[in-house]
Amino acid sequence: MIDLYSSLANQAQSLPPEDRARLAARLLASLDPHDTEVEAAWETVLRKRIAEVESGSVTTLSAESVFAKVRSGLHQ
C-alpha cells in the first residue's frame, strides 16, 4: 500500500497546479461525501462568475471601495 501511495503522490505532484487543485478537491470531497453536491453547486457558481468577469459582462469593484462603503454604512 505504501508503494501505491508513493507512486500516486509522485504522479500527483507532477501534475500542473490546476490539475493538482482539482485532484485535491476531489480527494477532500471523498472524505465527506455528503458535501459533494454542495461543492459541485459552488463550483458551478464560481465557474460562472469567473466567466462573467473574464468576459467583461459584469462590473467589478475594488476591495477598498467595498470596505469603504461598508464602513460608511456602519456609521449611519
Order of alpha helices (4+ residues) and beta strands (2+ residues): alpha-alpha-alpha-alpha
